[in-house]
């Protein structure tokens, strides 16, 4: 099964996340199929959230299931999530 989820990167006490499409059997920060955006939960810059809506819609149409957090972020960017 393929999921759209967050993968953490950034330094200690400074989290940043990539929004990735990954197989559920891979570890959180392990290999992924495709990176479709990023998210800065601390909102340190003006563009703290960016999602490639076309690629997200493509993966959703292929059956990828977003996690709850990824679903919230995708909806914030205007991606139609079932």
Gaussian input, Z-matrix of N, CA and C with variables (Angstrom, degrees):
# hf/3-21g

backbone

0 1
 N
 C     1     B1
 C     2     B2     1     A1
 N     3     B3     2     A2     1     D1
 C     4     B4     3     A3     2     D2
 C     5     B5     4     A4     3     D3
 N     6     B6     5     A5     4     D4
 C     7     B7     6     A6     5     D5
 C     8     B8     7     A7     6     D6
 N     9     B9     8     A8     7     D7
 C    10    B10     9     A9     8     D8
 C    11    B11    10    A10     9     D9
 N    12    B12    11    A11    10    D10
 C    13    B13    12    A12    11    D11
 C    14    B14    13    A13    12    D12
 N    15    B15    14    A14    13    D13
 C    16    B16    15    A15    14    D14
 C    17    B17    16    A16    15    D15
 N    18    B18    17    A17    16    D16
 C    19    B19    18    A18    17    D17
 C    20    B20    19    A19    18    D18
 N    21    B21    20    A20    19    D19
 C    22    B22    21    A21    20    D20
 C    23    B23    22    A22    21    D21
 N    24    B24    23    A23    22    D22
 C    25    B25    24    A24    23    D23
 C    26    B26    25    A25    24    D24
 N    27    B27    26    A26    25    D25
 C    28    B28    27    A27    26    D26
 C    29    B29    28    A28    27    D27
 N    30    B30    29    A29    28    D28
 C    31    B31    30    A30    29    D29
 C    32    B32    31    A31    30    D30
 N    33    B33    32    A32    31    D31
 C    34    B34    33    A33    32    D32
 C    35    B35    34    A34    33    D33
 N    36    B36    35    A35    34    D34
 C    37    B37    36    A36    35    D35
 C    38    B38    37    A37    36    D36
 N    39    B39    38    A38    37    D37
 C    40    B40    39    A39    38    D38
 C    41    B41    40    A40    39    D39
 N    42    B42    41    A41    40    D40
 C    43    B43    42    A42    41    D41
 C    44    B44    43    A43    42    D42
 N    45    B45    44    A44    43    D43
 C    46    B46    45    A45    44    D44
 C    47    B47    46    A46    45    D45
 N    48    B48    47    A47    46    D46
 C    49    B49    48    A48    47    D47
 C    50    B50    49    A49    48    D48
 N    51    B51    50    A50    49    D49
 C    52    B52    51    A51    50    D50
 C    53    B53    52    A52    51    D51
 N    54    B54    53    A53    52    D52
 C    55    B55    54    A54    53    D53
 C    56    B56    55    A55    54    D54
 N    57    B57    56    A56    55    D55
 C    58    B58    57    A57    56    D56
 C    59    B59    58    A58    57    D57
 N    60    B60    59    A59    58    D58
 C    61    B61    60    A60    59    D59
 C    62    B62    61    A61    60    D60
 N    63    B63    62    A62    61    D61
 C    64    B64    63    A63    62    D62
 C    65    B65    64    A64    63    D63
 N    66    B66    65    A65    64    D64
 C    67    B67    66    A66    65    D65
 C    68    B68    67    A67    66    D66
 N    69    B69    68    A68    67    D67
 C    70    B70    69    A69    68    D68
 C    71    B71    70    A70    69    D69
 N    72    B72    71    A71    70    D70
 C    73    B73    72    A72    71    D71
 C    74    B74    73    A73    72    D72
 N    75    B75    74    A74    73    D73
 C    76    B76    75    A75    74    D74
 C    77    B77    76    A76    75    D75
 N    78    B78    77    A77    76    D76
 C    79    B79    78    A78    77    D77
 C    80    B80    79    A79    78    D78
 N    81    B81    80    A80    79    D79
 C    82    B82    81    A81    80    D80
 C    83    B83    82    A82    81    D81
 N    84    B84    83    A83    82    D82
 C    85    B85    84    A84    83    D83
 C    86    B86    85    A85    84    D84
 N    87    B87    86    A86    85    D85
 C    88    B88    87    A87    86    D86
 C    89    B89    88    A88    87    D87
 N    90    B90    89    A89    88    D88
 C    91    B91    90    A90    89    D89
 C    92    B92    91    A91    90    D90
 N    93    B93    92    A92    91    D91
 C    94    B94    93    A93    92    D92
 C    95    B95    94    A94    93    D93
 N    96    B96    95    A95    94    D94
 C    97    B97    96    A96    95    D95
 C    98    B98    97    A97    96    D96
 N    99    B99    98    A98    97    D97
 C   100   B100    99    A99    98    D98
 C   101   B101   100   A100    99    D99
 N   102   B102   101   A101   100   D100
 C   103   B103   102   A102   101   D101
 C   104   B104   103   A103   102   D102
 N   105   B105   104   A104   103   D103
 C   106   B106   105   A105   104   D104
 C   107   B107   106   A106   105   D105
 N   108   B108   107   A107   106   D106
 C   109   B109   108   A108   107   D107
 C   110   B110   109   A109   108   D108
 N   111   B111   110   A110   109   D109
 C   112   B112   111   A111   110   D110
 C   113   B113   112   A112   111   D111
 N   114   B114   113   A113   112   D112
 C   115   B115   114   A114   113   D113
 C   116   B116   115   A115   114   D114
 N   117   B117   116   A116   115   D115
 C   118   B118   117   A117   116   D116
 C   119   B119   118   A118   117   D117
 N   120   B120   119   A119   118   D118
 C   121   B121   120   A120   119   D119
 C   122   B122   121   A121   120   D120
 N   123   B123   122   A122   121   D121
 C   124   B124   123   A123   122   D122
 C   125   B125   124   A124   123   D123
 N   126   B126   125   A125   124   D124
 C   127   B127   126   A126   125   D125
 C   128   B128   127   A127   126   D126
 N   129   B129   128   A128   127   D127
 C   130   B130   129   A129   128   D128
 C   131   B131   130   A130   129   D129
 N   132   B132   131   A131   130   D130
 C   133   B133   132   A132   131   D131
 C   134   B134   133   A133   132   D132
 N   135   B135   134   A134   133   D133
 C   136   B136   135   A135   134   D134
 C   137   B137   136   A136   135   D135
 N   138   B138   137   A137   136   D136
 C   139   B139   138   A138   137   D137
 C   140   B140   139   A139   138   D138
 N   141   B141   140   A140   139   D139
 C   142   B142   141   A141   140   D140
 C   143   B143   142   A142   141   D141
 N   144   B144   143   A143   142   D142
 C   145   B145   144   A144   143   D143
 C   146   B146   145   A145   144   D144
 N   147   B147   146   A146   145   D145
 C   148   B148   147   A147   146   D146
 C   149   B149   148   A148   147   D147
 N   150   B150   149   A149   148   D148
 C   151   B151   150   A150   149   D149
 C   152   B152   151   A151   150   D150
 N   153   B153   152   A152   151   D151
 C   154   B154   153   A153   152   D152
 C   155   B155   154   A154   153   D153
 N   156   B156   155   A155   154   D154
 C   157   B157   156   A156   155   D155
 C   158   B158   157   A157   156   D156
 N   159   B159   158   A158   157   D157
 C   160   B160   159   A159   158   D158
 C   161   B161   160   A160   159   D159
 N   162   B162   161   A161   160   D160
 C   163   B163   162   A162   161   D161
 C   164   B164   163   A163   162   D162
 N   165   B165   164   A164   163   D163
 C   166   B166   165   A165   164   D164
 C   167   B167   166   A166   165   D165
 N   168   B168   167   A167   166   D166
 C   169   B169   168   A168   167   D167
 C   170   B170   169   A169   168   D168
 N   171   B171   170   A170   169   D169
 C   172   B172   171   A171   170   D170
 C   173   B173   172   A172   171   D171
 N   174   B174   173   A173   172   D172
 C   175   B175   174   A174   173   D173
 C   176   B176   175   A175   174   D174
 N   177   B177   176   A176   175   D175
 C   178   B178   177   A177   176   D176
 C   179   B179   178   A178   177   D177
 N   180   B180   179   A179   178   D178
 C   181   B181   180   A180   179   D179
 C   182   B182   181   A181   180   D180
 N   183   B183   182   A182   181   D181
 C   184   B184   183   A183   182   D182
 C   185   B185   184   A184   183   D183
 N   186   B186   185   A185   184   D184
 C   187   B187   186   A186   185   D185
 C   188   B188   187   A187   186   D186
 N   189   B189   188   A188   187   D187
 C   190   B190   189   A189   188   D188
 C   191   B191   190   A190   189   D189
 N   192   B192   191   A191   190   D190
 C   193   B193   192   A192   191   D191
 C   194   B194   193   A193   192   D192
 N   195   B195   194   A194   193   D193
 C   196   B196   195   A195   194   D194
 C   197   B197   196   A196   195   D195
 N   198   B198   197   A197   196   D196
 C   199   B199   198   A198   197   D197
 C   200   B200   199   A199   198   D198
 N   201   B201   200   A200   199   D199
 C   202   B202   201   A201   200   D200
 C   203   B203   202   A202   201   D201
 N   204   B204   203   A203   202   D202
 C   205   B205   204   A204   203   D203
 C   206   B206   205   A205   204   D204
 N   207   B207   206   A206   205   D205
 C   208   B208   207   A207   206   D206
 C   209   B209   208   A208   207   D207
 N   210   B210   209   A209   208   D208
 C   211   B211   210   A210   209   D209
 C   212   B212   211   A211   210   D210
 N   213   B213   212   A212   211   D211
 C   214   B214   213   A213   212   D212
 C   215   B215   214   A214   213   D213
 N   216   B216   215   A215   214   D214
 C   217   B217   216   A216   215   D215
 C   218   B218   217   A217   216   D216
 N   219   B219   218   A218   217   D217
 C   220   B220   219   A219   218   D218
 C   221   B221   220   A220   219   D219
 N   222   B222   221   A221   220   D220
 C   223   B223   222   A222   221   D221
 C   224   B224   223   A223   222   D222
 N   225   B225   224   A224   223   D223
 C   226   B226   225   A225   224   D224
 C   227   B227   226   A226   225   D225
 N   228   B228   227   A227   226   D226
 C   229   B229   228   A228   227   D227
 C   230   B230   229   A229   228   D228
 N   231   B231   230   A230   229   D229
 C   232   B232   231   A231   230   D230
 C   233   B233   232   A232   231   D231
 N   234   B234   233   A233   232   D232
 C   235   B235   234   A234   233   D233
 C   236   B236   235   A235   234   D234
 N   237   B237   236   A236   235   D235
 C   238   B238   237   A237   236   D236
 C   239   B239   238   A238   237   D237
 N   240   B240   239   A239   238   D238
 C   241   B241   240   A240   239   D239
 C   242   B242   241   A241   240   D240
 N   243   B243   242   A242   241   D241
 C   244   B244   243   A243   242   D242
 C   245   B245   244   A244   243   D243

   B1=1.4476
   B2=1.5272
   B3=1.3024
   B4=1.4601
   B5=1.5255
   B6=1.3258
   B7=1.4679
   B8=1.5176
   B9=1.3249
   B10=1.4568
   B11=1.5235
   B12=1.3277
   B13=1.4628
   B14=1.5223
   B15=1.3280
   B16=1.4612
   B17=1.5259
   B18=1.3177
   B19=1.4565
   B20=1.5192
   B21=1.3192
   B22=1.4585
   B23=1.5279
   B24=1.3072
   B25=1.4564
   B26=1.5114
   B27=1.3032
   B28=1.4567
   B29=1.5107
   B30=1.3081
   B31=1.4567
   B32=1.5289
   B33=1.3203
   B34=1.4596
   B35=1.5293
   B36=1.3093
   B37=1.4668
   B38=1.5307
   B39=1.3231
   B40=1.4645
   B41=1.5258
   B42=1.3308
   B43=1.4609
   B44=1.5254
   B45=1.3065
   B46=1.4494
   B47=1.5294
   B48=1.2975
   B49=1.4497
   B50=1.5175
   B51=1.3182
   B52=1.4466
   B53=1.5211
   B54=1.3101
   B55=1.4594
   B56=1.5176
   B57=1.3348
   B58=1.4555
   B59=1.5234
   B60=1.3220
   B61=1.4544
   B62=1.5203
   B63=1.3399
   B64=1.4628
   B65=1.5211
   B66=1.3090
   B67=1.4598
   B68=1.5217
   B69=1.3161
   B70=1.4660
   B71=1.5235
   B72=1.3235
   B73=1.4617
   B74=1.5181
   B75=1.3191
   B76=1.4559
   B77=1.5287
   B78=1.3513
   B79=1.4651
   B80=1.5267
   B81=1.3111
   B82=1.4701
   B83=1.5179
   B84=1.3134
   B85=1.4582
   B86=1.5203
   B87=1.3254
   B88=1.4560
   B89=1.5198
   B90=1.3121
   B91=1.4577
   B92=1.5144
   B93=1.3106
   B94=1.4497
   B95=1.5224
   B96=1.3097
   B97=1.4542
   B98=1.5221
   B99=1.3340
   B100=1.4619
   B101=1.5178
   B102=1.3232
   B103=1.4521
   B104=1.5295
   B105=1.3400
   B106=1.4685
   B107=1.5281
   B108=1.3271
   B109=1.4595
   B110=1.5071
   B111=1.3314
   B112=1.4604
   B113=1.5225
   B114=1.3458
   B115=1.4656
   B116=1.5211
   B117=1.3351
   B118=1.4573
   B119=1.5278
   B120=1.3345
   B121=1.4685
   B122=1.5239
   B123=1.3277
   B124=1.4628
   B125=1.5208
   B126=1.3151
   B127=1.4682
   B128=1.5323
   B129=1.3307
   B130=1.4552
   B131=1.5237
   B132=1.3233
   B133=1.4634
   B134=1.5234
   B135=1.3128
   B136=1.4641
   B137=1.5255
   B138=1.3224
   B139=1.4650
   B140=1.5291
   B141=1.3393
   B142=1.4536
   B143=1.5253
   B144=1.3387
   B145=1.4611
   B146=1.5187
   B147=1.3207
   B148=1.4631
   B149=1.5151
   B150=1.3407
   B151=1.4611
   B152=1.5244
   B153=1.3247
   B154=1.4589
   B155=1.5367
   B156=1.3252
   B157=1.4643
   B158=1.5299
   B159=1.3231
   B160=1.4648
   B161=1.5214
   B162=1.3298
   B163=1.4654
   B164=1.5238
   B165=1.3310
   B166=1.4647
   B167=1.5293
   B168=1.3264
   B169=1.4664
   B170=1.5270
   B171=1.3416
   B172=1.4672
   B173=1.5207
   B174=1.3394
   B175=1.4567
   B176=1.5257
   B177=1.3243
   B178=1.4664
   B179=1.5282
   B180=1.3283
   B181=1.4693
   B182=1.5196
   B183=1.3384
   B184=1.4611
   B185=1.5322
   B186=1.3314
   B187=1.4593
   B188=1.5135
   B189=1.3229
   B190=1.4625
   B191=1.5280
   B192=1.3278
   B193=1.4582
   B194=1.5313
   B195=1.3388
   B196=1.4666
   B197=1.5313
   B198=1.3248
   B199=1.4573
   B200=1.5264
   B201=1.3176
   B202=1.4651
   B203=1.5353
   B204=1.3236
   B205=1.4647
   B206=1.5194
   B207=1.3284
   B208=1.4620
   B209=1.5299
   B210=1.3121
   B211=1.4695
   B212=1.5327
   B213=1.3290
   B214=1.4693
   B215=1.5250
   B216=1.3217
   B217=1.4580
   B218=1.5267
   B219=1.3193
   B220=1.4629
   B221=1.5293
   B222=1.3261
   B223=1.4674
   B224=1.5138
   B225=1.3381
   B226=1.4645
   B227=1.5239
   B228=1.3221
   B229=1.4644
   B230=1.5318
   B231=1.3189
   B232=1.4590
   B233=1.5150
   B234=1.3155
   B235=1.4631
   B236=1.5229
   B237=1.3236
   B238=1.4558
   B239=1.5285
   B240=1.3281
   B241=1.4647
   B242=1.5207
   B243=1.3232
   B244=1.4763
   B245=1.4989
   A1=109.23
   A2=115.75
   A3=122.34
   A4=108.97
   A5=115.57
   A6=121.07
   A7=110.39
   A8=114.86
   A9=121.74
   A10=104.81
   A11=115.78
   A12=119.29
   A13=110.44
   A14=115.76
   A15=121.46
   A16=109.84
   A17=115.68
   A18=122.88
   A19=107.08
   A20=116.62
   A21=120.22
   A22=112.18
   A23=115.36
   A24=122.45
   A25=106.31
   A26=118.54
   A27=121.14
   A28=109.36
   A29=115.50
   A30=119.92
   A31=111.59
   A32=114.40
   A33=121.02
   A34=109.95
   A35=118.00
   A36=125.59
   A37=112.79
   A38=118.14
   A39=122.39
   A40=108.44
   A41=117.24
   A42=119.32
   A43=112.36
   A44=114.97
   A45=124.21
   A46=104.64
   A47=116.66
   A48=119.66
   A49=110.82
   A50=116.11
   A51=122.14
   A52=106.14
   A53=116.56
   A54=121.19
   A55=105.06
   A56=115.96
   A57=120.69
   A58=111.66
   A59=113.97
   A60=122.07
   A61=105.38
   A62=117.48
   A63=120.68
   A64=110.58
   A65=114.75
   A66=121.61
   A67=108.08
   A68=118.16
   A69=121.55
   A70=112.19
   A71=117.73
   A72=120.27
   A73=112.80
   A74=118.42
   A75=122.48
   A76=109.71
   A77=118.23
   A78=119.58
   A79=111.56
   A80=115.81
   A81=121.54
   A82=112.31
   A83=117.47
   A84=121.44
   A85=112.12
   A86=116.91
   A87=121.11
   A88=111.58
   A89=114.85
   A90=120.66
   A91=112.06
   A92=115.96
   A93=121.05
   A94=109.33
   A95=115.93
   A96=121.77
   A97=110.10
   A98=116.27
   A99=120.58
   A100=110.16
   A101=116.01
   A102=121.85
   A103=107.29
   A104=116.80
   A105=119.66
   A106=112.85
   A107=117.62
   A108=118.78
   A109=111.91
   A110=115.31
   A111=121.08
   A112=109.44
   A113=114.46
   A114=121.42
   A115=108.84
   A116=115.85
   A117=122.74
   A118=107.23
   A119=118.63
   A120=120.36
   A121=113.42
   A122=118.29
   A123=120.71
   A124=111.87
   A125=117.00
   A126=123.20
   A127=111.29
   A128=116.15
   A129=121.35
   A130=112.66
   A131=118.07
   A132=121.22
   A133=109.16
   A134=115.12
   A135=120.02
   A136=112.03
   A137=116.70
   A138=120.75
   A139=109.16
   A140=116.05
   A141=121.83
   A142=113.13
   A143=117.23
   A144=121.43
   A145=109.16
   A146=115.67
   A147=120.68
   A148=107.94
   A149=115.91
   A150=121.81
   A151=108.33
   A152=116.17
   A153=121.39
   A154=106.20
   A155=116.03
   A156=121.77
   A157=112.21
   A158=118.00
   A159=120.49
   A160=111.13
   A161=116.56
   A162=119.74
   A163=111.53
   A164=117.16
   A165=120.14
   A166=110.02
   A167=116.87
   A168=120.55
   A169=110.87
   A170=116.30
   A171=119.89
   A172=110.52
   A173=117.26
   A174=120.11
   A175=112.21
   A176=116.66
   A177=119.09
   A178=110.42
   A179=117.38
   A180=120.61
   A181=111.40
   A182=117.26
   A183=121.41
   A184=112.03
   A185=117.60
   A186=121.22
   A187=115.38
   A188=118.63
   A189=120.77
   A190=109.45
   A191=116.22
   A192=121.90
   A193=109.42
   A194=118.87
   A195=119.92
   A196=111.37
   A197=116.07
   A198=120.15
   A199=107.13
   A200=118.19
   A201=121.30
   A202=111.29
   A203=117.49
   A204=120.47
   A205=110.69
   A206=116.84
   A207=120.50
   A208=109.82
   A209=117.53
   A210=121.66
   A211=110.26
   A212=116.79
   A213=121.54
   A214=110.77
   A215=116.91
   A216=120.89
   A217=111.86
   A218=116.97
   A219=120.50
   A220=110.49
   A221=117.07
   A222=120.40
   A223=111.26
   A224=117.25
   A225=120.79
   A226=111.71
   A227=116.43
   A228=121.04
   A229=112.32
   A230=117.43
   A231=121.60
   A232=115.19
   A233=118.05
   A234=121.34
   A235=108.17
   A236=116.57
   A237=121.89
   A238=109.49
   A239=116.84
   A240=122.70
   A241=106.97
   A242=116.67
   A243=120.70
   A244=111.59
   D1=143.71
   D2=-179.50
   D3=-107.46
   D4=136.32
   D5=179.51
   D6=-125.81
   D7=152.01
   D8=169.89
   D9=-101.26
   D10=118.43
   D11=-174.32
   D12=-147.41
   D13=178.04
   D14=-179.45
   D15=-97.79
   D16=140.49
   D17=175.53
   D18=-121.28
   D19=123.94
   D20=-174.21
   D21=-81.17
   D22=139.33
   D23=167.80
   D24=-146.72
   D25=179.17
   D26=-173.11
   D27=102.91
   D28=170.19
   D29=-175.77
   D30=-86.82
   D31=177.22
   D32=179.17
   D33=-60.89
   D34=134.50
   D35=-178.41
   D36=64.21
   D37=15.10
   D38=178.17
   D39=-140.18
   D40=68.91
   D41=-174.26
   D42=-72.73
   D43=142.51
   D44=169.30
   D45=-137.55
   D46=150.00
   D47=-177.44
   D48=-129.67
   D49=142.65
   D50=168.56
   D51=-96.59
   D52=140.59
   D53=172.98
   D54=-93.53
   D55=114.13
   D56=-171.46
   D57=-125.65
   D58=159.06
   D59=171.52
   D60=-104.16
   D61=120.32
   D62=-174.59
   D63=-143.35
   D64=156.15
   D65=173.01
   D66=-72.51
   D67=141.76
   D68=-176.02
   D69=-65.18
   D70=-20.87
   D71=-178.06
   D72=-80.91
   D73=-9.03
   D74=179.64
   D75=-84.76
   D76=150.04
   D77=176.73
   D78=-67.60
   D79=162.84
   D80=-175.52
   D81=-52.32
   D82=-47.17
   D83=-177.27
   D84=-102.09
   D85=15.35
   D86=-179.20
   D87=-81.82
   D88=-161.11
   D89=-178.72
   D90=-64.56
   D91=150.81
   D92=178.85
   D93=-137.43
   D94=164.77
   D95=-178.14
   D96=-78.64
   D97=-48.74
   D98=-177.50
   D99=-155.20
   D100=142.96
   D101=174.07
   D102=-96.44
   D103=126.24
   D104=-176.38
   D105=-116.03
   D106=6.04
   D107=177.57
   D108=168.86
   D109=-172.57
   D110=177.96
   D111=-146.61
   D112=163.29
   D113=-177.84
   D114=-148.76
   D115=130.99
   D116=175.60
   D117=-113.31
   D118=102.25
   D119=-176.00
   D120=-66.97
   D121=-19.46
   D122=179.63
   D123=-83.77
   D124=-10.24
   D125=177.48
   D126=54.70
   D127=48.60
   D128=-178.20
   D129=-78.46
   D130=-15.59
   D131=177.58
   D132=-128.05
   D133=169.38
   D134=-179.61
   D135=-65.61
   D136=-40.01
   D137=-179.15
   D138=-101.56
   D139=72.70
   D140=-176.77
   D141=-81.51
   D142=-11.17
   D143=179.74
   D144=-137.87
   D145=127.23
   D146=177.15
   D147=-141.86
   D148=128.39
   D149=179.01
   D150=-132.47
   D151=134.35
   D152=173.04
   D153=-79.26
   D154=97.06
   D155=-172.81
   D156=-62.32
   D157=-36.21
   D158=-179.66
   D159=-64.43
   D160=-46.00
   D161=179.91
   D162=-68.82
   D163=-36.56
   D164=177.48
   D165=-63.32
   D166=-44.19
   D167=178.51
   D168=-63.42
   D169=-38.21
   D170=178.24
   D171=-61.13
   D172=-49.49
   D173=-177.80
   D174=-66.39
   D175=-34.92
   D176=175.95
   D177=-64.96
   D178=-37.59
   D179=178.52
   D180=-69.14
   D181=-23.89
   D182=178.56
   D183=-85.85
   D184=-1.05
   D185=175.64
   D186=103.60
   D187=7.17
   D188=177.94
   D189=-67.23
   D190=138.27
   D191=-179.11
   D192=-106.11
   D193=120.37
   D194=177.89
   D195=-78.24
   D196=147.92
   D197=172.63
   D198=-72.50
   D199=171.69
   D200=-177.29
   D201=-61.76
   D202=-43.18
   D203=179.66
   D204=-67.34
   D205=-43.44
   D206=178.94
   D207=-63.49
   D208=-37.98
   D209=178.20
   D210=-61.06
   D211=-43.88
   D212=179.53
   D213=-63.19
   D214=-42.78
   D215=-179.97
   D216=-68.49
   D217=-39.10
   D218=178.18
   D219=-64.39
   D220=-42.62
   D221=177.89
   D222=-63.31
   D223=-36.11
   D224=178.63
   D225=-64.16
   D226=-26.07
   D227=179.12
   D228=-95.39
   D229=3.07
   D230=175.53
   D231=86.65
   D232=18.08
   D233=177.48
   D234=-85.96
   D235=129.40
   D236=-179.91
   D237=-72.54
   D238=115.40
   D239=178.51
   D240=-115.88
   D241=132.85
   D242=-178.06
   D243=-65.54

